[in-house]
Amino acid sequence: MRLTKLEHSCVLLEKGPNRLYVDPGKFTTPITETSHVDAVIITHEHDDHWTPEQLSRIASRSPGVKVLTTEATAAQLKVADIRDLGEVIVGKPGERVQLGEFTVTCFGGTHAEIHSSIPLIDNIGVVVDGDFAYGGDSYELPPGGFTIGALAVPTYGPWMRIAESIDYILEVRPRAVVGVHEMLLARAGKDLAASRLREAVESYGGKFLDLKPFDVLELDDLN
């Protein structure tokens, strides 16, 4: 399986011609490579993780594309009434869902707290083909955790501290870490955050992959 890092929270996973997008939001360059898309995963409702415009572009070239998301986001998709969109599946923690060529297991359930005055919302994390995990805007793990090849880890967000991302890495201890959720940082901030995450990963012998937009990782190479 191949991973392409796009801007901010979005990644593209590919198996042969089959594609799976995760969190194509407003800080991601308009997505145009949208043929053969099996599904889109939206971890939660915030617009830096999905927009009707991004989904419309994908559905126009991949009619019937499925979406895996939260209940609240599913309701917003219904209102958006996106042409050619296929089945919308509400993911529940512990459930396994087949999305075309991709096997996805859901975990988590709640977005990290931004502030006590702001209501918490649903958030789903996903493990794709048992090899790549992405928790959305949350550090929740499935009961008992997991052993994973590559883990997407937030670099910056108004709901997080870098210490939480470091603790997340040290608890999971993946073979490789990919930094995401970085587009609100200036270059100096990105470099500083990456250096802290790299120290954490390398402390147990893992590898930090400071992927830039459109950089590609062959996940099979991590085995």
C-alpha positions, 0 to 999 in steps of 0.5 A: 500500500502506498501513502501520499501525504497531502496538505494538513490532515489529508492523506491518500492511500493507494493499492494498485489503481484503487484509492482511499482519501482520508480527511480532504479539508479546506487546507488541502489543495483542491483534489483532482486525481479522483478516478478509481476512488473506493471511499473517503474517510472523514474523521469528524465534521470540522471543515479542515477535514472535509468540504463539500467542494472536495467531496464533489470533485471526488464524486464527479470522477468516482460516482458512487464513492462511499464515505465512512464518517461520524453520525453528525458529519453524515447528517451534514453530508445529507444536507449538502446533497452531493451529486454522485456520492454513494453510501455514507457509513457511520463508523463505530469504535471496534467495527470493521468496514470493507471499503472496496479494496481497503479493510478499515477498523474504527476506534476512538469516538470523541474529538479532543477537548478544545476548551471546556466552553466548546461542546465535544463532538464525535471523532473516529480513528481508523486502522487501514489494512492493519498497517496504517493508523490515523486518529483524526483529532484525538489521542484515543486508542482502541482497548489494548492499543495496537501494533502498527507500521505507520501512525499519523500524528498531529503536529499542531492544532488548537486542541493539542499540546506537542507533549500529547503527541509525544506521549501518543507516540511513546504509547503506541511505538509504531515503526514509523510516524508521519506528521499531519495537521500542520498547515496552521504553523509557519515554517519555523514552527513546523521544523520545531514540532518535527524535531520534537516528534523525531526525538520521541520516535528515535528514542525507541528505534522508530523512524520519523518521516517528515513528509512534505505535501505530495511526498510518497511512502511505500508502507510495505517498505516498513516491514 
